[in-house]
């Protein structure tokens, strides 16, 4: 089974609108971390936001928030007030327990339309 | 001050050659990784070192050999390069193995094998 599933290969959003990028995960660990990374066309991987499995509140970082629904095992990224510079690939990732490994999803390509 | 640096950024070489990619992190992290990102943007972990010890060795041809001379460095040597090795290789580091710790990525090395 896939550890991380991102079902949206491509998304479009109008500038200044909000957009939700979906991510579901699969783990039997009680302790895990969920991460989102952004990869612009320049290629670098930029860490955006983290959510711990024991965190009761959804994580927020500026215009990024993580909609964490533990029972559904989902960790969707919400970008508010989209900007042209948000156009990029977005990867959801998970680390389990005292984990050696990060599991990455296949990514969602977001295009912001002016 | 680059946190995770890789050299070279671009590498073009012929089939059958041997090449190395160097990675250094100045964050004082204990854990370092090598990833391969293929043309479809899929990120696959190759190796992980914690305190200079190999802890993840995914199914990677043994033509690929990592070497960690100290905690701040993790180099990747590739023997007998093949066309299928063409990809972007990312080095990353994290503070340790705790699930809350995100990975910091290097800028990537684009390897093209002709």
HADDOCK unambig.tbl for C-alpha pairs under 7 A between the chains (distance, minus, plus):
assign (segid A and resid 32 and name CA) (segid B and resid 99 and name CA) 5.50 0.50 0.50
assign (segid A and resid 33 and name CA) (segid B and resid 99 and name CA) 5.13 0.50 0.50
assign (segid A and resid 33 and name CA) (segid B and resid 100 and name CA) 5.41 0.50 0.50
assign (segid A and resid 44 and name CA) (segid B and resid 107 and name CA) 5.01 0.50 0.50
assign (segid A and resid 44 and name CA) (segid B and resid 108 and name CA) 6.78 0.50 0.50
assign (segid A and resid 45 and name CA) (segid B and resid 105 and name CA) 5.90 0.50 0.50
assign (segid A and resid 52 and name CA) (segid B and resid 100 and name CA) 6.42 0.50 0.50
assign (segid A and resid 95 and name CA) (segid B and resid 99 and name CA) 5.32 0.50 0.50
assign (segid A and resid 96 and name CA) (segid B and resid 99 and name CA) 6.04 0.50 0.50
assign (segid A and resid 97 and name CA) (segid B and resid 99 and name CA) 5.78 0.50 0.50
assign (segid A and resid 98 and name CA) (segid B and resid 97 and name CA) 5.63 0.50 0.50
assign (segid A and resid 98 and name CA) (segid B and resid 98 and name CA) 5.17 0.50 0.50
assign (segid A and resid 98 and name CA) (segid B and resid 99 and name CA) 5.77 0.50 0.50
assign (segid A and resid 99 and name CA) (segid B and resid 97 and name CA) 5.78 0.50 0.50
assign (segid A and resid 99 and name CA) (segid B and resid 98 and name CA) 6.77 0.50 0.50
assign (segid A and resid 99 and name CA) (segid B and resid 99 and name CA) 6.22 0.50 0.50
assign (segid A and resid 100 and name CA) (segid B and resid 97 and name CA) 5.92 0.50 0.50
assign (segid A and resid 104 and name CA) (segid B and resid 43 and name CA) 6.61 0.50 0.50
assign (segid A and resid 106 and name CA) (segid B and resid 42 and name CA) 5.55 0.50 0.50
